[in-house]
Amino acid sequence: MIRLSFAAVLIVCMQIAIAADNPDIRVLMTTEELTASGIGRLSDDEIEAINRWLVRYTAQDAGEIMDSSPAVQEISNAPIRSAIDGQFNGWDGPTRFRLKNGEVWETSSTRRYSYSAVDPEVEITRNWMGIHRMRILETGRAINVRLVE
């Protein structure tokens, strides 16, 4: 009896651990996306079926689609608009920029540019060679950057 109880506890713990590592569509989507898609009205079993599909899709199909889908490429090439989080004093050699969207970008340039602002808006674009360029919208000044976080 003790072995059976231990086995049942072990199975429950394993399911919780596996669930913690698997994506949940309710966590991945924004509130607006959940509302627009109607997923919020589904039962827990229906959402679990979608989550199982999501794991299979990610493991088997996502890489190929990311390389070949024009829609995915359009989204990945779309400009990123955000704001530098907090005080901005320009750049002086290698500089990191934390954006309001949580991303951290860095330049490895030796160029200098002085400009003081708080939360300046930026736009990051990607050219056909895959190089990202961050432009300070208030001034139009730009510098090549790479995503670090």
N, C-alpha and C positions, 0 to 999 in steps of 0.2 A: 504494500500500500504506500509506503514512504517513497519507494522507487517510482511508482506511478505518479505521485504528487510532484516529486522532483522533476520528472520528465515533462509533466504538464507546465510547470513553472518555467522550465528551460525553453520549451517551445514558444510560450507567450513572450518571453524575453527576446528570443531570436526574431520573432515577428516584429516586435517593437523596434529592434535594432535595424532590421531590414527596411522597415517603413521609414525610419529616420534618414536612411541613405537615399531613398527613392524620392523623386520629385513629386510634389503634390500640386496639381493644376491650380488649386485655390491659393497657393502661396506664390506661384509663378506669375499669375495674372494680376493686373491691377484691379481695383474695385470697379472701375469703369468697364474694363474688358469682361469681367465676370458678369456684370449686369447686361452689357450689350449682347453677350453670347448666350445668356440664359443658363449657364452652367450652375449658377447659384440655386436654381430651382430643381436641380437633379437630386436623386436620392444618394445616400452614401455609397451604395453598391454601384450605381451608375458612374459616380465620380471615381470610384476605385477601378472600374473597368477602363476609364479614360486614362488614369494614372498608369495602369499596366501597359496600355497601348503606347503611352508616352515613353516609357522605359524601353520598350521594344523598338520603337521608332528611332529613338536617340541612339541606341546601340547598333541598329542595322542600317538605317536609311539617311540619317541626318547629314553625315559627312558628304555623301554623294550629292545630295540636294543642295547643300551649301556651295559646292563647287560648280553646279550646273544650272541652278535656278536663276533666271533673270530677276524675279521678284526679290529673292534673297540678296542678290548682288546690288539691286537698287537701294534696298534698305541699308546694307553695309556701306554703301558709298554716299549715303545721304549725309549732309553736314550735321555736326553735333553743335547744338546751341545750348550754352549754359553760362555760368558766371564764375569767375575766380572767387573762391571762398575767403572773404576777409580782405585785409590790406594787401594791395598790389603795388610794388615799387619798380616794376619793369623787370628786366633781366640783365644779368652780368655774368656771362659765361654759363656753365651748366646750371640750370635753374629748374626747380620743380613747381608745378602749379596744381593745387588741389581745387577741383571744381565743385560747385554746389550739388552736382549730380553724383558725387562720390568718386569720380574718376580722378586719377593723378596722372598728369602728363609732364614730360621732362624734355628740355632742350639740351643738346650737347654742344651747341654753338658757342663760339668765343665772342660773339657780338654783344654789344652793350646797348641798352635802351632804358632811359630813366623816365618814369611816368608814375605819378602817385594817384591812386584811386582806391575806393572801397567797393568790393563786389563788382568789378567791371565785367560787362557781358563780353563773351567770346564766341567765336565760331571756328570750329575745327573742320577742315575739309581734307579730302584725300584725293591726290592726283592719280593719273593713269599708271604711274610707277609705284603706287602704294605709299607714297610719302605724305605724312600728315602735316598740315600747316595751321597754326593757331593765329587767328587775327583778333586783335582787340577792337571791338566794334566802335568804341568812342573815338579812336584815333586812326584806325585803318592800318596800324603797324602790325606786322606779322612775322612769325618765326617758325621754322620746322620743329616739330615735336614728335615724341613717341609715347605711347601709352605704357605706363609702368604699373599701375594698379587699377 
